[in-house]
Structures are given as C-alpha cells and as structure tokens.
Amino acid sequence: MSDFTHIKRSEHLPTRIAADIGREIDERRILPGQKLPTEHSLAQTFGVSRSVVREAIAHLRNEGLVESRQGVGAFATEIQHRQSIRIGTSQLNDRENFRNLFHVRFALEIEAARLAALHHKPEDIAKLDVALAQMTGAEKWTEQGIVADLAFHKAVAAATHNEYFLQFISFIAEKTHIAINAARASAVLEKIVEITIAEHVAIRDSIASGDPDKAKTAMTDHLEGAASRLNLDLGP
C-alpha cells in the first residue's frame, strides 16, 4: 500500500481519505479481497482520528468498493460482487485494459445502434442532428468537437429508450474522451475529423431510415475506424 500524505485540514477529510483509498483499490495496490489496514493504522497514516477513518470506510462501503466483516475488518470487495463501476484514468493508460474497454464498447454501441433504428422517435433524430451540427461547425477542430462527438453517442444510446444502454454508454463515452484526444494528436487533424464526421452521418442516416442492419453496419464501421486510428488491434 502506498504511503499517504497528511490531508489538508481545509478539505472534507473523510471524502478525501475515501478517494485516496479508492484510488489504491482502482490501481490494484490494494487487491480485490485484500484486507485494508486497521482503523488505528489508517488514522496514524493520515494523521486523523479513527472516527474520520470510519466515515471514510463507510463512504467506500456505500460505493461498493469495500465490505466490512464483523470482528475481522474491512476488505476490498471482490470484483464480481461490486455494485458500482469505477475505472481510474491510470488504468486506461495500460493498453490491454483500454483494449478490453473497447471490446465492451463494441458490444454495447453496435447493439444500441440496432435498437435505436427500431425504437427511435423524431426527437431522437433531432438530438443526433444537433450533435452533428456541432461536430461539423466552426468548433469541430476544438475540444467542443470532441464534446459533440460524445453527445452524439449518448444520443444514440438514448434513442434505444433503454435507460441501461444510456447509463453504460454514457460512462464509457466519458472514458473514451481521452482516446479521442489521443487519436487527434497522432493524426492529420483535418483528415481524421472529416472521416469521423462522415462515419457519424452514416450512423445517423441508418438509424433515421429505421434499418437495424444498416445501423449495426454503420456503427461497426465507425468503431473499427476508431480502433484503427488508435492503432488498437482488437483481435479476432
């Protein structure tokens, strides 16, 4: 376990301590199933009272990262038993982790495009058009172009009218924000932006046409293109 620095008194101590311990769990310096240090030890490490540590542990327990065992102590929750999703930025710096996330993105977004073609309403297409207008406007070369790209994918998820697709795809979209920046940094910006816009137009048109097979194909083409621009080999 990493050495923690003393917490600034101006901050909400339990929240900050929970964040620091949560980071240790996210980055696997505390492994799933591993026992956390005792309250006494954590209180000494952070330079706070045991009541502050107890509140921080309670916060982590509410997030599903920690479970308490009566008379034994607190343990990092096994992954299969967690009821919340957390992916630290540092985890995505590992190429294998990022590849695994992209596989999840494939499964979710391709099916979302298919369902959007079947279940969309006029207002859903209007939201896709708003995002496309922002992607193709004067700010397409800037950070706002990336924000619009993410909004487009969230709009596709919303068009499924299945709230779980929207929740999960919104979560993944925020994580892939970093990847879009990386792709732009490693390519000729004008070329990559125009290609990406064309792919999104194809997705929008296929959803609007109500053809689920075309929508799946358009989303597949886009995600395969995105992977290629990241030099990401998704394998068989």
N, C-alpha and C positions, 0 to 999 in steps of 0.2 A: 504494500500500500504506500502511496506517495506521501511525502511529508507535507502537511498542510501548514499554510501560513496563518498567523493570527488574523481574525476577522476584524475589519474596521467597525468601530463602535457605532458609526452613523448608519450602518446598514441593518436591515432586519435579520438578526443573527440566525434564527432557525432556518429561514429561507435560503440564506447564503450557504449555510452548512449543508443543508439538504442538496443544494445544487452541486457543491463540491463532491459530496459523497456519490451523488448520482452520476457525475462525470467519471468517477473512478469505476463505477459499475458499467457505464456505457462503453468505456475504453478498455474494459476487461482487466483492469488492475485489481478489481475485486470480481472474482469469477462467479457465475451462477451457482447457487448452492453454498457459497463460501460464507462463513460466519464473519460478521463485522466485529471490529474491536469493541470492547466493553464500553458502556456509557462513561465509566471513570476514565478510561484511556482516551476516548474521543474528547471528553471535556478538557483533559490536560493538553491534548494535541492542539485543540482550537483555542484554548485559553478562555473557556466559558464554563458556565455552571452545567450540572447534569440535567437540570430542568430544560435548559435550552437544547441540549442534545436530544432529550426525549421528544421535544416538539419537532425537531428536525427529522427524527426517525419516524414519527407519526405522519409527517408530510410525505416521506418516501413510501410509507406503507399505503397511504391513500393513492399514490401514483402507481402502485402495483410493483414497485421496484424492490421492496423489502417486505419480508414476512417475519413476524415475531413468534417465537416458540416459548411457551410458558416455562419459566425457570431455566431456560437454556440461553436465550439471547436473540439477536436479530440476524437474519441471513438474507443475502441477495437472492431474490426469487428466481427459481429455475425458469428459463425462457418459455417453456411450454405452458407455464402456469401464470405468466404475466397477463394482466388485463389492460395494459396500455402499450403503446408503440413509441419507442424512443430510438432515434438514430443520430448519434453525435456526428458533427461535421468531420471530426478526425477519422471516424470510421470509414467515411466515403473517400478519404484520401488513399485508402487501400483499394487497389484496382479490382481485386477479387470481390470485395464487399460491394463495390459500385456495380460490377457486372451482375451480381446476384440481385441487386435492387432493380437493375434494368430488366431482368427477366420477369420480375414481378410487374413492372410497368407494362411490359408487352402483354402479359395475360390480362391485366385489368383494362388497359386502354383499347385494345382491339375489340374486346367484348363490349366495352362501353360504346364504341362507335357503332357496333351492330345494333345494340339496344336503342341507341339514340335515333338511328334510322327508322326503327319500328315505332318508337313512342314519343318522338319529339312533337312539340306544339309550335305554332307560329312565333310565339315569344322566345322560344329557344333558338330558333334560327336568327332572330333579331339580335340576340346576345352574341351569337357567333359572328354576325356581321359587324357588330360594334368592335369586338376584339380584332377582327381582320382589318377594319378601318384604322385602328390604332397601330397595328403591325405594319401597315403599308403607308402610313402617313409620314410626316416630316421627322418624327422622332424614332423611326424604325432603326436608326443606327445607334440609338442610345439605350440606356438602361430601361427606358419606358417601353421600348420594343420587346424586351425580354418579359417585362411585366404583362404586356398584352398577350404574348405567346402563352404564358402560364394561365392567363384568364381564359384564353381560347380552350385549353384542355379542360379547365374546370367547367366551362360552359357545355362541352361535350358530355362530361360526366353528369351534369345537372339535367341534360336532355334525356337521360335514361329514365328519369323520375324514380330512381332508386337511390335513396339517401346514402346508402353504404358505399356505392360507387363514388359519390361525390366526396364523402369523408376520406376514403382511402386515396383517391386520385389527387385530392387537394393536398394531402400530406406528402405524397410522392412528388407532386409538382414543385413544392417548396424546396425539396431536397435536390431536384434536378436543375434548379435555378443556377447552382454553381456549375453544373455541367454545361449549360448553355453558354455561360460566360467563357468557359474553357474552350468550347468549340469555336466561338467567335475570335478568341485570342490566337488560335492556332491556324486560322484560315484567312483567305482573302475575304474581308468583311462583306463587300458588295456581292460577291458570288454566293456566299453562304446565306445571306439574308434573302436574296431573291429566290434561291432554291427552297428555302424553308417556307417562304410565303406561298409559293406555288403548291407545295405539299399541303399546306393548311387549306388553301382554296379547294383542292381536290377533296379533302375530308368534308368540308362544309357542303360542297355541292352534292356529294354522295349521300350525306345524311338528309339533306333537303329533298332529294329525289325519292327517299323512302326505300332505297335498295340496300338491305343489310349486307349483302355480299360485297357490293361496291364499297360500302363504308368500311368493312373489315379490310379490304384490299388497300384502300387509301391510307388507313391508319397504319397498316403493316408497312407499306412503302415509306411512310414518314419516319416511323420508329427505326426501321432498318437504315434509312439515310442518316438519322441522328446518331445511331451507333457507329456508322462508318465515319462520320465527321469527327467522332471522338476516338477513332482508331480502336474501337471496342469490339473484340471478337466474341460474339455471343455463342459460338459453337453450334453443334447440331441441335 
